[in-house]
Amino acid sequence: MQRQKRIFLQLFVIIMVLALAACYVIRLPYFIQSPGKAQSMTQMVKVRGGYPVNGDYSLVYIYLGQANVYEYLWAKLGGNKYTTLVNENAVKLPNEDDKAYNLRQENYMTEAQQSAAYIAYKAAGKKPKLLQQGVLVLDTISAMPNAKVLKSGDLIVGVGNHKISSTNEMEGLLRKKKLGDHFDLTIVRNKHMEKVNVQIARFPKSIAGSSKSQGIGIYQSDQFKVDVKPPVQFNITNIGGPSAGLMMTLDIYDQLTRQDLAKGRNIAGTGTIELDGTVGPIGGIADKIVGANKSGVKIFFAPVADHEYDTARETAKAIGSHMKIVPVRTFNDAKNYLLK
């Protein structure tokens, strides 16, 4: 009897250890989002021969990671006011794996860097050149036939006998195709150019919302780069997404001109930057206000779009922050505020 109790106890301990370990390993369909910090871009963005920046521009990142059981329970039970659970569907595309997700985030950052350079050099009178390179396949729709042909990371540069350099050009050619049509795409894969045969198929109702919608079944993005002189170098690692667009633009512009935009101040903010200079919303701005405040930021630029400025101002008031929250719609709004 005593021996049986010992065996039972040992089995119980083993099962509990495995169960506890599983709680760490098992990932749930939720992401944990919490405040990060403001990180100086002094060593991240360098214009060759540029003027030194008298102050500090910072991007603000947030922590975002897939939740295990413990993290889910901690957040669900109110572990921290500014730690939230985000449904996986709000973070990832349908059936998107980690590789495709990481590529998409890296591509967002690359696009933000190129857009930032274009706007900053243009504002400084440096005449940047925008070079469109093709259509990047971010991911494929697994339920469609071309998922077996195209891969995440492919760059589409041709449709049939036509060269293409943008999504608009590609979609214009695809609209002329009929359901079931087969044709070649010219792609660059692993730095090698090749042709693959694809077909037009219906989108799943869960994706398109309409059984009549059709296409080649990819999530895509325009791939472009900016040719600028003097050159600018980016050294941003382990941070994805487009939210640093505005701050990179300000940093580059300050290095290109003698205006001393920063004036010795600690400046942070968030917002995408479009090729027309518009500053777009990014989400998670309450967490970014908390992180920026902890990092000693004095001025914080917040996009007006999607009421993000209102959320930023309310969050700053709730945590007793003395940061100056500045609303921006465009790059010029931020530049003009600093000049004043």
N, C-alpha and C positions, 0 to 999 in steps of 0.2 A: 504493500500500500504506500509506504514511504517513498519507495523508488518510483512508483507511478506519479506521485505528487511532484517529485523533482523533475521528471520528464515533462509533465504538464506545465510546470513553471518555466522550464527552459523554452518549451515551444511558445508559450505565451510571450516571453521576453523577446524571442526572435521575431514573432509576428508583429509585436509592437514596434520594434526597431525598424522593421521593413515598412510598416505603415507610416511611421514618422518620416522615414527617408523618402517614401513615395510622395508625401505632402510637399517636399521640397522640389522633387523632380517633375511631378505632373504639372503641366501648364494648362490653365483654364482659358476659355474664349473671352478673356478680359485683359485689359492693360491697366497697369498702375501708372498714374500720372501724378507727379509731385514737383514742387519748386526746385530749380537748380540754382545756378549762380550767373552773375554777369562775368564774362570773360573778355579781357582786353584783347583787341585785335592788333596791337602794336607789332607783334611778330608774325601775324597771320596775313596781312595785306601790305605788300611793298611795291611801290612804284620806283622803277630804276631811276636814280638821280632825282627823286622827288624831294620836296621840301619836308623837313621834320615837322611832325605834328606836336603842337604845344598843348598837350592835354591827352585825353584818353577816350577812344571810342570802344564800346563793348557790345558784343552780341550777348543775348541772354538765352540760355538753354534750359530746358526742363527735362526731368527724368521721365522716361517712358519705356516701360518694359512689360513683357507678358507676365501675368500674375501666376504664381503658384498658389497652392491651397492656403498656406499661412498668410501670404500677402493679401489674398482675396478676403479672408476672414478679418484681418486687421483693418483693412479699408472699410469693409462692410459694417464693422462694429464701431466705426468712427474714430480710428486711430489718430487721425490728424485732420484738422479742418480743411487744409489745402491739399490733401491727398485724396484723389478721386479714382473711381473705377470707370474705365471707358470700354464700351463694348467693342469686341474685336472687329465687327463690321464697320465701325466708325474709323478704324485705323488702317485696316487692310482692304484691298480689293477682294471680290469674291474668289475663293480658292487660291489666293495668292500665297506662295510659299516664302520662306525667309529670304531666299536668294533674290527673288523678284522684288520683294519689299525693300531690301537693302539697296538694290539697283535703283529703284524709284526714288528713294530718299537721297542717294548720291547724285542722281540726275537733277533733282530739285535744287540741290546746293550748287551744282555746276551751272545750271541755268541762271540761278540768282547771281553768281559771280560774273557771268558774261553780261547779264542785264545791268548789273551795278557798274561794270567797266564802261559799257556803252553810254549810260546816262551821265556818269561823272565826266568822262572825256568830252562828251558833247557839250555839257554845261561849261566846261573849261575851254571850249573853242578848239579842241584837238582833232576834230573830224574823224571819229572812229568808223571803221568799216564793218558792217554786219555780214557775216558769211554763213549762209544757210547750207547745211551739210546733208540733210536727209531726214528720215523719220525713224526714230528709235523705238523698237518694240520693247515696252516695259514688261509686258506679260501677254499670254495668250488666254483665250477663253477655252477651258479644257473640254467643254461639251461640243466644240466645233471642230471640223475635220482638219483645219490648218494648224491645230495645236500639235499635230504630229510632224509638222513641216517647219514651222517657225519657232524660234527660241527667244527667251528673254535675253536682251542684249544685242539682237540683230539690228543692223542699220539698213533700212530700205532706201535705195538710191535710184531704183528704176521700176516702172510698171509696164510690162510688155516691152515695146521698143522705145518707150519714152523715159528720159531721165527725169527724176523728180528731186526737189531739194526741200520740200515742205509738206506738211500735212494737207494744206489747201490744194496743192498740186495733185497729191495722191488721191484725195477724196474726189476731186473733179474727174479724174480718170475712172475711178471705181464706180461713180454714178452711172457711167455709160455701160456697165456690165449688167448681165442678167443673172438671175438665180441659177446656179449650177454651172456657170461659165468657168472654164479652166484657163489659166494664163500664167506667165512667168513673172516672178519678182526678181530683180537684181538686188542682192543684199551683200553687206560686208559683215562677215562673221569671223571672229578671232583674227582680224586684220587681213583676211583673204576675201576677195570678191567671188561670188558664185551666184548661180541661178537656182531658184526653187519653184516648183509648180504648185500653185494654190488654186482654190476655187471659191466662188461666192456662195455663201450658205446663210440660212436663217439664224438670227440670234435667238438664244433661248429666251422664253418669255420672262424668266427671272432676271435677265440682264437687260433686255431691251424694253420690256413692258408692252411690246407689240409683236405679234407673230409675223407681221409684214416687213419688219426691219431686217436688213440683210447686210452682209459685209464679209471681211476676211477674218474677223474674230480676234482682234488684238486691242490692247490698251497701248496707246502710242503717245509720243511727245516729239515736238520739233527739236532737232539737234542743230545747234548753231554755235558759232564762236565769233568773238570780236577781235578784229585786228586793230591794235592800238600802238601808238608811239608817243612817248617811251613805253616799253612793255611793263605790265603789272604782273606780279607773281602772288599766287594764293597758296597759303600753307595751313589749311584748315582740315584737321583730321578728327575722325570719330564724332563728327557733328553733321547731321543730315538735315534735309528740308530747306525751304526757301526763306525762312523767317529772318535771316540776317541780311536780306537784300538791301534795305534802306541804310543800315549802319555801314555796310561795306561801301555803298555809294558815297556817303558822307566822308568816310576815311580816305577813299581814293581822291575825291575832289579836293580835300584839304591838302593832300600831298602834291597836287598838280598846280595849286595856286599860291599866291603870297598873302592871301586874305586872313590867315590865322583864324580859321573858323572855330576851333575848339576853345581858344583863349584860356588854356589851363584848366578847363573843366572836365569832370568825369561824366561822360555822356553815354547813355544806353538807349535802347529802344527795340522795337520789333516791327515787322511788316515786310511783305513781299515788295519787290520793285519791278514794275512792268516797263516795257521798252518805250512807253510814252511818258514815263516818270511817275505814273500813278502808284500810290502806296496801298497795298491790299491787306486784308485781315489775315490772321494766321491761326487763331485759337490758342487757348491756354494762357491768355494774357494775365489772368489773376495770379497764376503761379509765377509768371515772369516778373510781375510787380513785387511779389514777396521775395524772390531771388535777388532782384536788383536792389531792393531796399537793404537786404542783408549784406550786399557787396559795397554799400556806401555810395551808390549812384546819386548824382544831384539832379540830373535832367533825364527824363524818360519820354521818348517819342512813342505815341500810341496812335494806330490807325483809327480814323473816324468811322470807316466802313464797319458794318455789322455791330455797331454800338460798342466797339472795343474800347474806345476812349472813355465812354461812360463807365464801363466795367473797371477799367484801370483806375479811374479817379475814385470810384466807390471802394475799391480794394485798398488803395493807398490810405484813404480816410479810415477804413476799418482797422488797419494795422498801425495807425498812428504815424504814418510815414510823412516826412517833410520834403520828399522828392517833388520837383516841379513836373507835373504831367502835362505834356504838350500835345494837342491834337494835330494830326497831319493827314492831308489828303494826297499830297504830292511831295516829291523830293524838294521842290522849290519852297514848300511850306517850312520844312525842317531847316533848309539852308538859310532862308530869310530870317527865321527865328534866331539862329545862332549869330548871324551878322548883326542883328539888332542888339 
